[in-house]
Amino acid sequence: MNFLLLVFLCFLPACENPSLDPGGQERGKGKVVDFSLEPNIRVALYLEVDLKSGKKTELNYGAMDAYFVTLDDNITYMVDWNDIEDFKSLKKGQEVPYRSNGYFARLEKNGKVFRVIRLNEI
């Protein structure tokens, strides 16, 4: 009986839902460390205010081209889908101001969560 209880307690944390809050700053400046494009990847978008209000967040996945930028705080952000021209002009080492657009994004393939940001905005 004690063995079963121990096994149950070991697997309990694995059954918990992963956090939907990606961390990172809502706004700031950072130097570009890396950037990449993931074409046609399945992503669920949800509002930050829904998550913070405690509202149950329903994840609906759809395919899109996802643009990512890693800044010098070693956090990777997803770039807003209306900000592609700014993404295309990025250079490593370039300092860019950014602000959150109010969305978080979760990738279906690995469960990673990202804050969605607009580049060159304060």
N, CA and C atoms as an extended XYZ file, in Angstrom:
366
Properties=species:S:1:pos:R:3:atomname:S:1:resname:S:1:resid:I:1 pbc="F F F"
N         0.826       -1.192        0.000 N   MET     1
C         0.000        0.000        0.000 CA  MET     1
C         0.874        1.263        0.000 C   MET     1
N         1.910        1.278        0.837 N   ASN     2
C         2.809        2.431        0.865 CA  ASN     2
C         3.519        2.604       -0.466 C   ASN     2
N         3.834        1.483       -1.106 N   PHE     3
C         4.500        1.544       -2.406 CA  PHE     3
C         3.602        2.221       -3.440 C   PHE     3
N         2.310        1.868       -3.455 N   LEU     4
C         1.369        2.479       -4.398 CA  LEU     4
C         1.216        3.971       -4.133 C   LEU     4
N         1.186        4.349       -2.871 N   LEU     5
C         1.096        5.763       -2.523 CA  LEU     5
C         2.332        6.515       -3.003 C   LEU     5
N         3.495        5.921       -2.836 N   LEU     6
C         4.739        6.538       -3.289 CA  LEU     6
C         4.748        6.698       -4.807 C   LEU     6
N         4.311        5.682       -5.526 N   VAL     7
C         4.245        5.756       -6.993 CA  VAL     7
C         3.272        6.845       -7.419 C   VAL     7
N         2.125        6.924       -6.757 N   PHE     8
C         1.137        7.951       -7.072 CA  PHE     8
C         1.714        9.347       -6.867 C   PHE     8
N         2.395        9.558       -5.757 N   LEU     9
C         2.973       10.869       -5.468 CA  LEU     9
C         4.086       11.241       -6.442 C   LEU     9
N         4.792       10.254       -6.968 N   CYS    10
C         5.853       10.527       -7.942 CA  CYS    10
C         5.285       10.984       -9.279 C   CYS    10
N         4.136       10.441       -9.659 N   PHE    11
C         3.564       10.764      -10.962 CA  PHE    11
C         2.579       11.921      -10.922 C   PHE    11
N         2.171       12.358       -9.758 N   LEU    12
C         1.217       13.446       -9.636 CA  LEU    12
C         1.700       14.734      -10.297 C   LEU    12
N         2.936       15.192      -10.078 N   PRO    13
C         3.379       16.425      -10.744 CA  PRO    13
C         3.386       16.314      -12.268 C   PRO    13
N         3.571       15.128      -12.800 N   ALA    14
C         3.591       14.954      -14.253 CA  ALA    14
C         2.213       15.149      -14.857 C   ALA    14
N         1.156       15.024      -14.057 N   CYS    15
C        -0.210       15.152      -14.560 CA  CYS    15
C        -0.714       16.588      -14.517 C   CYS    15
N         0.000       17.483      -13.873 N   GLU    16
C        -0.440       18.865      -13.771 CA  GLU    16
C        -0.334       19.558      -15.121 C   GLU    16
N        -1.241       20.516      -15.344 N   ASN    17
C        -1.188       21.287      -16.580 CA  ASN    17
C         0.036       22.188      -16.566 C   ASN    17
N         0.720       22.306      -17.684 N   PRO    18
C         1.872       23.201      -17.727 CA  PRO    18
C         1.413       24.654      -17.630 C   PRO    18
N         2.276       25.506      -17.144 N   SER    19
C         1.957       26.919      -17.023 CA  SER    19
C         1.739       27.527      -18.399 C   SER    19
N         0.747       28.385      -18.491 N   LEU    20
C         0.480       29.077      -19.748 CA  LEU    20
C         1.071       30.479      -19.743 C   LEU    20
N         1.801       30.848      -18.686 N   ASP    21
C         2.439       32.161      -18.609 CA  ASP    21
C         3.904       32.018      -19.002 C   ASP    21
N         4.321       32.671      -20.103 N   PRO    22
C         5.682       32.484      -20.596 CA  PRO    22
C         6.745       33.282      -19.872 C   PRO    22
N         6.347       34.218      -19.040 N   GLY    23
C         7.340       35.079      -18.410 CA  GLY    23
C         7.809       36.139      -19.391 C   GLY    23
N         8.917       36.760      -19.086 N   GLY    24
C         9.417       37.831      -19.944 CA  GLY    24
C         8.757       39.154      -19.599 C   GLY    24
N         9.291       40.212      -20.150 N   GLN    25
C         8.813       41.559      -19.872 CA  GLN    25
C         7.714       41.968      -20.849 C   GLN    25
N         6.796       42.812      -20.381 N   GLU    26
C         5.743       43.322      -21.258 CA  GLU    26
C         6.281       44.365      -22.228 C   GLU    26
N         7.304       45.070      -21.806 N   ARG    27
C         7.923       46.077      -22.681 CA  ARG    27
C         9.358       46.273      -22.248 C   ARG    27
N        10.160       46.766      -23.159 N   GLY    28
C        11.555       47.011      -22.829 CA  GLY    28
C        12.404       47.158      -24.070 C   GLY    28
N        13.711       47.040      -23.876 N   LYS    29
C        14.693       47.071      -24.960 CA  LYS    29
C        15.616       45.892      -24.761 C   LYS    29
N        16.064       45.332      -25.851 N   GLY    30
C        16.997       44.225      -25.747 CA  GLY    30
C        17.807       44.066      -27.012 C   GLY    30
N        18.987       43.480      -26.867 N   LYS    31
C        19.823       43.185      -28.031 CA  LYS    31
C        19.413       41.839      -28.603 C   LYS    31
N        19.352       41.775      -29.923 N   VAL    32
C        18.958       40.555      -30.614 CA  VAL    32
C        20.099       39.548      -30.532 C   VAL    32
N        19.823       38.380      -29.961 N   VAL    33
C        20.789       37.295      -29.882 CA  VAL    33
C        20.585       36.341      -31.054 C   VAL    33
N        19.319       36.058      -31.368 N   ASP    34
C        18.997       35.122      -32.442 CA  ASP    34
C        17.577       35.395      -32.913 C   ASP    34
N        17.267       34.969      -34.119 N   PHE    35
C        15.904       35.056      -34.632 CA  PHE    35
C        15.697       33.929      -35.630 C   PHE    35
N        14.446       33.482      -35.742 N   SER    36
C        14.159       32.350      -36.621 CA  SER    36
C        12.702       32.366      -37.066 C   SER    36
N        12.443       31.585      -38.097 N   LEU    37
C        11.107       31.423      -38.654 CA  LEU    37
C        10.745       29.946      -38.608 C   LEU    37
N         9.554       29.635      -38.127 N   GLU    38
C         9.016       28.268      -38.169 CA  GLU    38
C         7.800       28.324      -39.086 C   GLU    38
N         7.929       27.852      -40.333 N   PRO    39
C         6.790       27.932      -41.251 CA  PRO    39
C         5.725       26.884      -40.931 C   PRO    39
N         4.481       27.289      -41.109 N   ASN    40
C         3.330       26.388      -41.030 CA  ASN    40
C         3.340       25.517      -39.768 C   ASN    40
N         3.453       26.159      -38.618 N   ILE    41
C         3.469       25.448      -37.335 CA  ILE    41
C         2.125       25.684      -36.638 C   ILE    41
N         1.679       24.705      -35.882 N   ARG    42
C         0.387       24.824      -35.194 CA  ARG    42
C         0.576       25.573      -33.871 C   ARG    42
N        -0.199       26.655      -33.719 N   VAL    43
C        -0.065       27.570      -32.590 CA  VAL    43
C        -1.452       27.875      -32.026 C   VAL    43
N        -1.548       27.958      -30.709 N   ALA    44
C        -2.761       28.447      -30.049 CA  ALA    44
C        -2.445       29.821      -29.476 C   ALA    44
N        -3.284       30.795      -29.779 N   LEU    45
C        -3.127       32.149      -29.251 CA  LEU    45
C        -4.205       32.388      -28.199 C   LEU    45
N        -3.836       33.053      -27.112 N   TYR    46
C        -4.814       33.383      -26.086 CA  TYR    46
C        -4.411       34.700      -25.443 C   TYR    46
N        -5.405       35.402      -24.912 N   LEU    47
C        -5.183       36.723      -24.340 CA  LEU    47
C        -4.580       36.645      -22.945 C   LEU    47
N        -3.639       37.524      -22.697 N   GLU    48
C        -2.990       37.610      -21.388 CA  GLU    48
C        -4.003       37.972      -20.304 C   GLU    48
N        -4.942       38.873      -20.597 N   VAL    49
C        -5.924       39.297      -19.591 CA  VAL    49
C        -6.831       38.144      -19.179 C   VAL    49
N        -7.155       37.246      -20.110 N   ASP    50
C        -7.968       36.077      -19.757 CA  ASP    50
C        -7.224       35.180      -18.783 C   ASP    50
N        -5.942       34.986      -19.019 N   LEU    51
C        -5.135       34.137      -18.148 CA  LEU    51
C        -5.010       34.751      -16.757 C   LEU    51
N        -4.752       36.057      -16.698 N   LYS    52
C        -4.550       36.724      -15.409 CA  LYS    52
C        -5.847       36.887      -14.624 C   LYS    52
N        -6.993       36.898      -15.308 N   SER    53
C        -8.272       37.033      -14.611 CA  SER    53
C        -8.760       35.705      -14.051 C   SER    53
N        -8.069       34.627      -14.388 N   GLY    54
C        -8.470       33.314      -13.902 CA  GLY    54
C        -9.489       32.638      -14.794 C   GLY    54
N        -9.846       33.288      -15.886 N   LYS    55
C       -10.804       32.711      -16.834 CA  LYS    55
C       -10.193       31.458      -17.456 C   LYS    55
N       -11.009       30.419      -17.610 N   LYS    56
C       -10.517       29.179      -18.217 CA  LYS    56
C       -10.102       29.468      -19.654 C   LYS    56
N        -8.856       29.157      -19.964 N   THR    57
C        -8.307       29.436      -21.285 CA  THR    57
C        -8.455       28.208      -22.166 C   THR    57
N        -9.207       28.368      -23.242 N   GLU    58
C        -9.385       27.270      -24.193 CA  GLU    58
C        -8.352       27.422      -25.301 C   GLU    58
N        -7.595       26.367      -25.544 N   LEU    59
C        -6.547       26.414      -26.558 CA  LEU    59
C        -7.062       25.826      -27.867 C   LEU    59
N        -7.185       26.677      -28.873 N   ASN    60
C        -7.576       26.252      -30.214 CA  ASN    60
C        -6.382       26.467      -31.130 C   ASN    60
N        -5.877       25.387      -31.702 N   TYR    61
C        -4.673       25.457      -32.518 CA  TYR    61
C        -5.012       25.682      -33.983 C   TYR    61
N        -4.193       26.501      -34.627 N   GLY    62
C        -4.273       26.732      -36.062 CA  GLY    62
C        -2.872       26.872      -36.616 C   GLY    62
N        -2.734       26.655      -37.914 N   ALA    63
C        -1.405       26.720      -38.538 CA  ALA    63
C        -1.077       28.151      -38.943 C   ALA    63
N         0.175       28.534      -38.728 N   MET    64
C         0.655       29.855      -39.135 CA  MET    64
C         2.174       29.825      -39.225 C   MET    64
N         2.734       30.807      -39.907 N   ASP    65
C         4.181       31.000      -39.893 CA  ASP    65
C         4.506       31.764      -38.611 C   ASP    65
N         5.394       31.219      -37.799 N   ALA    66
C         5.730       31.834      -36.516 CA  ALA    66
C         7.147       32.398      -36.582 C   ALA    66
N         7.291       33.657      -36.186 N   TYR    67
C         8.568       34.361      -36.194 CA  TYR    67
C         9.015       34.552      -34.749 C   TYR    67
N        10.249       34.137      -34.441 N   PHE    68
C        10.760       34.189      -33.074 CA  PHE    68
C        12.018       35.038      -33.002 C   PHE    68
N        12.171       35.756      -31.881 N   VAL    69
C        13.383       36.523      -31.627 CA  VAL    69
C        13.807       36.266      -30.178 C   VAL    69
N        15.099       35.974      -29.999 N   THR    70
C        15.668       35.803      -28.664 CA  THR    70
C        16.480       37.051      -28.354 C   THR    70
N        16.177       37.655      -27.211 N   LEU    71
C        16.872       38.876      -26.808 CA  LEU    71
C        17.902       38.548      -25.740 C   LEU    71
N        18.683       39.555      -25.349 N   ASP    72
C        19.805       39.329      -24.435 CA  ASP    72
C        19.384       38.921      -23.026 C   ASP    72
N        18.090       38.930      -22.731 N   ASP    73
C        17.631       38.397      -21.444 CA  ASP    73
C        17.439       36.881      -21.520 C   ASP    73
N        17.854       36.286      -22.654 N   ASN    74
C        17.752       34.844      -22.923 CA  ASN    74
C        16.322       34.339      -22.913 C   ASN    74
N        15.389       35.210      -23.237 N   ILE    75
C        13.992       34.817      -23.384 CA  ILE    75
C        13.628       34.969      -24.851 C   ILE    75
N        12.967       33.960      -25.373 N   THR    76
C        12.522       33.996      -26.764 CA  THR    76
C        11.081       34.479      -26.800 C   THR    76
N        10.822       35.418      -27.681 N   TYR    77
C         9.493       35.981      -27.874 CA  TYR    77
C         9.012       35.624      -29.275 C   TYR    77
N         7.698       35.551      -29.446 N   MET    78
C         7.123       35.397      -30.778 CA  MET    78
C         6.791       36.796      -31.276 C   MET    78
N         7.132       37.068      -32.530 N   VAL    79
C         6.907       38.391      -33.110 CA  VAL    79
C         5.487       38.458      -33.663 C   VAL    79
N         4.808       39.564      -33.406 N   ASP    80
C         3.446       39.785      -33.882 CA  ASP    80
C         3.354       39.543      -35.386 C   ASP    80
N         2.290       38.897      -35.818 N   TRP    81
C         2.091       38.519      -37.224 CA  TRP    81
C         1.928       39.723      -38.134 C   TRP    81
N         1.665       40.908      -37.594 N   ASN    82
C         1.581       42.128      -38.403 CA  ASN    82
C         2.900       42.896      -38.406 C   ASN    82
N         3.947       42.301      -37.889 N   ASP    83
C         5.229       42.982      -37.705 CA  ASP    83
C         6.348       42.306      -38.504 C   ASP    83
N         6.000       41.689      -39.604 N   ILE    84
C         6.946       40.874      -40.365 CA  ILE    84
C         8.050       41.719      -41.007 C   ILE    84
N         7.737       42.907      -41.465 N   GLU    85
C         8.763       43.756      -42.097 CA  GLU    85
C         9.857       44.122      -41.100 C   GLU    85
N         9.481       44.438      -39.857 N   ASP    86
C        10.490       44.719      -38.826 CA  ASP    86
C        11.315       43.475      -38.528 C   ASP    86
N        10.678       42.300      -38.536 N   PHE    87
C        11.396       41.052      -38.291 CA  PHE    87
C        12.436       40.809      -39.382 C   PHE    87
N        12.062       41.051      -40.625 N   LYS    88
C        12.968       40.788      -41.753 CA  LYS    88
C        14.203       41.684      -41.726 C   LYS    88
N        14.116       42.836      -41.066 N   SER    89
C        15.261       43.753      -41.031 CA  SER    89
C        16.122       43.578      -39.772 C   SER    89
N        15.840       42.562      -38.948 N   LEU    90
C        16.635       42.341      -37.732 CA  LEU    90
C        18.059       41.928      -38.047 C   LEU    90
N        18.973       42.356      -37.175 N   LYS    91
C        20.377       41.945      -37.254 CA  LYS    91
C        20.817       41.546      -35.853 C   LYS    91
N        21.668       40.530      -35.765 N   LYS    92
C        22.183       40.114      -34.457 CA  LYS    92
C        22.967       41.261      -33.832 C   LYS    92
N        22.763       41.478      -32.544 N   GLY    93
C        23.432       42.556      -31.827 CA  GLY    93
C        22.669       43.867      -31.860 C   GLY    93
N        21.684       43.977      -32.733 N   GLN    94
C        20.875       45.191      -32.839 CA  GLN    94
C        20.014       45.341      -31.581 C   GLN    94
N        19.923       46.561      -31.057 N   GLU    95
C        19.062       46.804      -29.906 CA  GLU    95
C        17.693       47.241      -30.407 C   GLU    95
N        16.653       46.550      -29.955 N   VAL    96
C        15.299       46.865      -30.404 CA  VAL    96
C        14.388       47.109      -29.203 C   VAL    96
N        13.576       48.161      -29.284 N   PRO    97
C        12.525       48.329      -28.280 CA  PRO    97
C        11.346       47.437      -28.662 C   PRO    97
N        10.604       46.982      -27.664 N   TYR    98
C         9.460       46.114      -27.941 CA  TYR    98
C         8.398       46.311      -26.871 C   TYR    98
N         7.193       45.869      -27.184 N   ARG    99
C         6.113       45.830      -26.198 CA  ARG    99
C         5.202       44.660      -26.529 C   ARG    99
N         4.567       44.138      -25.521 N   SER   100
C         3.652       43.018      -25.693 CA  SER   100
C         2.406       43.487      -26.435 C   SER   100
N         1.827       42.590      -27.250 N   ASN   101
C         0.577       42.939      -27.917 CA  ASN   101
C        -0.628       42.374      -27.169 C   ASN   101
N        -0.392       41.758      -26.003 N   GLY   102
C        -1.490       41.247      -25.191 CA  GLY   102
C        -1.805       39.777      -25.400 C   GLY   102
N        -1.074       39.127      -26.292 N   TYR   103
C        -1.298       37.705      -26.561 CA  TYR   103
C        -0.130       36.856      -26.071 C   TYR   103
N        -0.445       35.617      -25.729 N   PHE   104
C         0.537       34.565      -25.519 CA  PHE   104
C         0.304       33.530      -26.606 C   PHE   104
N         1.349       32.782      -26.946 N   ALA   105
C         1.241       31.743      -27.973 CA  ALA   105
C         1.826       30.448      -27.428 C   ALA   105
N         1.140       29.339      -27.696 N   ARG   106
C         1.624       28.014      -27.265 CA  ARG   106
C         1.742       27.124      -28.487 C   ARG   106
N         2.924       26.523      -28.653 N   LEU   107
C         3.162       25.622      -29.780 CA  LEU   107
C         2.603       24.244      -29.457 C   LEU   107
N         1.915       23.659      -30.425 N   GLU   108
C         1.328       22.341      -30.204 CA  GLU   108
C         2.387       21.247      -30.148 C   GLU   108
N         3.440       21.366      -30.964 N   LYS   109
C         4.405       20.268      -31.085 CA  LYS   109
C         5.236       20.024      -29.831 C   LYS   109
N         5.501       21.084      -29.038 N   ASN   110
C         6.332       20.875      -27.849 CA  ASN   110
C         5.790       21.555      -26.589 C   ASN   110
N         4.686       22.259      -26.701 N   GLY   111
C         4.068       22.883      -25.537 CA  GLY   111
C         4.736       24.151      -25.047 C   GLY   111
N         5.746       24.647      -25.761 N   LYS   112
C         6.424       25.877      -25.329 CA  LYS   112
C         5.481       27.069      -25.476 C   LYS   112
N         5.619       28.001      -24.525 N   VAL   113
C         4.761       29.176      -24.483 CA  VAL   113
C         5.616       30.425      -24.660 C   VAL   113
N         5.117       31.374      -25.458 N   PHE   114
C         5.855       32.597      -25.767 CA  PHE   114
C         4.955       33.812      -25.588 C   PHE   114
N         5.554       34.925      -25.154 N   ARG   115
C         4.861       36.213      -25.168 CA  ARG   115
C         4.977       36.754      -26.590 C   ARG   115
N         3.877       37.284      -27.128 N   VAL   116
C         3.884       37.861      -28.472 CA  VAL   116
C         4.178       39.352      -28.337 C   VAL   116
N         5.168       39.835      -29.104 N   ILE   117
C         5.592       41.233      -28.987 CA  ILE   117
C         5.549       41.942      -30.330 C   ILE   117
N         5.461       43.273      -30.248 N   ARG   118
C         5.629       44.158      -31.402 CA  ARG   118
C         7.029       44.743      -31.309 C   ARG   118
N         7.748       44.737      -32.415 N   LEU   119
C         9.109       45.279      -32.443 CA  LEU   119
C         9.083       46.779      -32.713 C   LEU   119
N        10.150       47.448      -32.284 N   ASN   120
C        10.350       48.881      -32.507 CA  ASN   120
C         9.200       49.730      -31.980 C   ASN   120
N         8.640       49.312      -30.848 N   GLU   121
C         7.591       50.086      -30.188 CA  GLU   121
C         7.903       50.158      -28.702 C   GLU   121
N         7.522       51.270      -28.097 N   ILE   122
C         7.735       51.419      -26.647 CA  ILE   122
C         6.408       51.560      -25.949 C   ILE   122
